[in-house]
Amino acid sequence: MDPLDRAQVLLLCDLCQRAALQSHCELCQINLCKACVGEHLSDSSIRHNVVPYKHRTSTPNVNYPECPSHTQKHCELYCEKCDIPVCSTCISSNKHSEHKLKDVLQNPSFIKEIFDKDLKELEKIVYPTYEEIALDLNSEKLNLEKHYEKLTTAVTKQGEDWHREINIIVNKQKSEINDMKTKHLAALNKQENEIKQTTSDVKQLPSEKNPQTNHFKKSLMNQ
């Protein structure tokens, strides 16, 4: 069996409480049988919106006040004569049949009640929640600063270690270059001294008129 058909069997009209419901007034949030639809629409002070029950739209009751007389019922309408909100069960009792009814959300006192309720919710729930979120964000920002400060310190230390190793390598290469320079210079100095010594020895030889002397000089110069 279709769920809606089962609901029609189980659920009764809110007005007569006898016949199975057939229709639903979306303005009054009341379920009606076929016979009670005409009676409900006879109240011309309200622009009713009666639709087949299966085509009804779900209307949340969170914004409507709870009925003080009927448990788990919400008051969608407001009786101007009695100056009280009324639910569908209140209406079906015929206590307000001759009274002018209107949407409870159009009542200024109820609007103020909703506003006060929302304000209290803001003060007790929303505001503290956002304060807690703000504190968490500040704590997260502090932790973030500490985290990145540690990273920066680690990178700086690593850079110092690299510079130290590079300086050691550079200084070692400089020292090797200086050693090579010293050895090269020593070899040049040695060669220069040998040339000077040879030149001095040549100058100290006897006169060039002696053939043997000339031959000796030539042999020295050819060395």
C-alpha positions in Angstrom: 0.0 0.0 0.0 1.2 3.5 -0.8 2.6 5.3 2.4 0.2 8.3 1.7 -2.8 5.9 1.5 -1.7 4.4 4.8 -1.4 7.9 6.3 -4.9 8.7 5.2 -6.2 5.7 6.9 -4.4 6.3 10.1 -4.6 10.1 10.3 -8.0 11.7 11.0 -9.3 15.2 10.2 -8.2 17.8 12.7 -11.6 19.4 12.8 -14.1 16.5 13.2 -11.6 13.9 14.5 -13.7 11.2 12.8 -13.1 11.1 9.1 -9.9 10.3 7.3 -8.0 13.4 6.2 -8.1 14.3 2.5 -6.7 17.9 2.3 -4.3 20.2 4.1 -4.4 23.9 4.7 -0.9 25.2 4.3 -1.7 28.5 5.9 -3.4 27.1 9.0 -1.3 23.9 9.0 -4.4 21.8 9.6 -5.5 18.5 8.1 -9.1 18.3 6.8 -11.5 15.6 5.6 -13.6 16.2 2.5 -16.6 17.3 4.4 -14.7 19.8 6.6 -13.0 21.6 3.7 -16.0 23.7 3.0 -16.5 24.6 6.7 -12.8 25.6 6.9 -13.0 27.8 3.8 -16.2 29.5 5.1 -14.0 31.7 7.2 -13.4 34.5 4.7 -11.2 36.5 7.1 -8.3 34.4 6.2 -6.9 33.5 2.7 -6.6 29.8 3.1 -4.5 27.6 0.9 -6.1 24.2 0.9 -4.3 21.5 -1.2 -4.6 17.7 -1.4 -2.8 16.1 1.5 -0.2 14.3 -0.7 0.7 17.7 -2.3 1.3 19.5 0.9 4.7 21.1 1.6 6.3 20.6 4.9 6.3 23.7 7.0 8.9 23.8 9.8 7.5 24.6 13.2 10.7 25.9 14.7 9.5 29.5 14.4 6.0 28.9 15.7 5.3 28.9 19.5 4.3 25.7 21.2 0.6 25.5 22.1 0.1 25.8 25.9 -3.0 23.7 25.8 -2.0 20.9 23.4 1.2 19.0 23.7 3.5 18.8 20.7 1.4 21.2 18.8 2.5 24.5 17.4 0.5 27.7 17.0 0.4 28.8 13.4 -2.5 31.3 13.9 -3.2 34.1 16.3 -6.7 34.9 17.6 -7.1 38.6 17.8 -10.1 38.5 20.1 -8.6 36.2 22.6 -5.1 37.7 22.1 -3.5 34.3 22.1 -1.8 32.0 19.5 -3.8 29.0 18.5 -3.0 25.6 17.0 -5.0 23.4 14.7 -6.5 21.6 17.6 -7.6 24.8 19.1 -9.3 25.8 15.9 -11.1 22.4 15.6 -12.6 22.9 19.1 -14.7 25.7 17.6 -13.7 28.0 20.5 -12.5 30.5 17.9 -14.9 29.9 15.1 -16.3 33.4 15.2 -13.0 35.1 16.0 -10.7 36.8 13.6 -7.6 34.8 13.0 -4.3 35.7 11.3 -0.9 34.3 10.8 0.9 34.3 14.1 4.0 35.6 12.5 2.1 38.8 11.7 1.6 39.5 15.4 4.0 42.2 16.6 4.2 40.8 20.1 5.2 37.4 18.8 7.7 39.0 16.4 9.3 40.7 19.5 9.3 37.3 21.3 11.1 35.8 18.3 13.5 38.7 18.3 14.2 38.4 22.0 14.6 34.6 21.7 17.1 35.0 18.8 18.9 37.7 20.7 19.3 35.4 23.7 20.5 32.7 21.4 23.0 35.0 19.9 24.2 36.1 23.4 24.3 32.6 25.0 25.3 30.4 22.0 26.4 32.2 18.9 28.6 34.9 20.5 30.4 32.5 22.9 30.9 30.1 20.0 32.5 32.8 17.8 34.6 34.0 20.8 35.9 30.4 21.2 36.6 30.2 17.5 38.5 33.5 17.7 40.6 32.3 20.6 41.3 29.1 18.8 42.4 31.1 15.8 44.7 33.3 17.9 46.2 30.1 19.5 46.7 28.6 16.1 48.4 31.8 14.9 50.8 31.7 17.9 51.6 28.1 17.2 52.1 29.0 13.5 54.6 31.7 14.5 56.5 29.3 16.7 56.5 26.6 14.0 57.9 28.8 11.3 60.3 30.4 13.7 61.7 26.9 14.4 61.9 26.2 10.6 63.8 29.5 10.1 66.2 28.8 12.9 66.9 25.3 11.5 67.5 26.7 8.0 69.8 29.4 9.4 71.8 26.8 11.4 72.1 24.6 8.3 73.3 27.6 6.3 75.9 28.4 9.0 77.1 24.7 8.8 77.3 24.9 5.0 79.2 28.2 5.2 81.6 26.6 7.8 82.2 23.6 5.5 82.7 25.8 2.5 85.1 28.0 4.4 87.1 25.0 5.4 87.3 23.7 1.8 88.2 27.2 0.5 90.9 27.7 3.1 92.3 24.3 2.4 92.5 25.1 -1.4 94.1 28.5 -0.6 96.7 26.8 1.6 97.4 24.3 -1.2 97.7 27.1 -3.7 100.1 29.0 -1.4 102.2 25.8 -1.0 102.3 25.4 -4.8 103.3 29.1 -5.1 106.1 28.7 -2.5 107.5 25.6 -4.2 107.3 27.2 -7.7 109.0 30.4 -6.4 111.7 28.3 -4.7 112.4 26.5 -7.9 112.6 29.8 -9.8 114.9 31.3 -7.2 117.1 28.2 -7.3 117.3 28.4 -11.1 118.1 32.1 -10.9 120.8 31.6 -8.3 122.4 28.9 -10.4 122.4 31.2 -13.4 123.9 34.0 -11.4 126.6 31.7 -10.0 127.4 30.5 -13.5 127.6 34.0 -14.8 129.9 35.0 -11.9 132.2 32.0 -12.6 132.4 32.9 -16.2 133.4 36.5 -15.4 136.2 35.3 -13.2 137.9 33.1 -15.9 141.4 34.2 -17.4 141.7 36.5 -20.5 139.9 35.6 -23.7 143.3 35.6 -25.6 143.9 32.2 -24.2 142.4 29.6 -26.5 141.8 27.2 -23.7 139.8 29.9 -21.8 137.6 30.6 -24.8 136.9 26.9 -25.2 136.0 26.6 -21.5 133.7 29.7 -21.7 131.9 28.3 -24.7 131.4 25.0 -22.9 129.9 26.8 -19.9 127.6 28.9 -22.0 126.3 25.8 -23.8 125.4 24.1 -20.6 
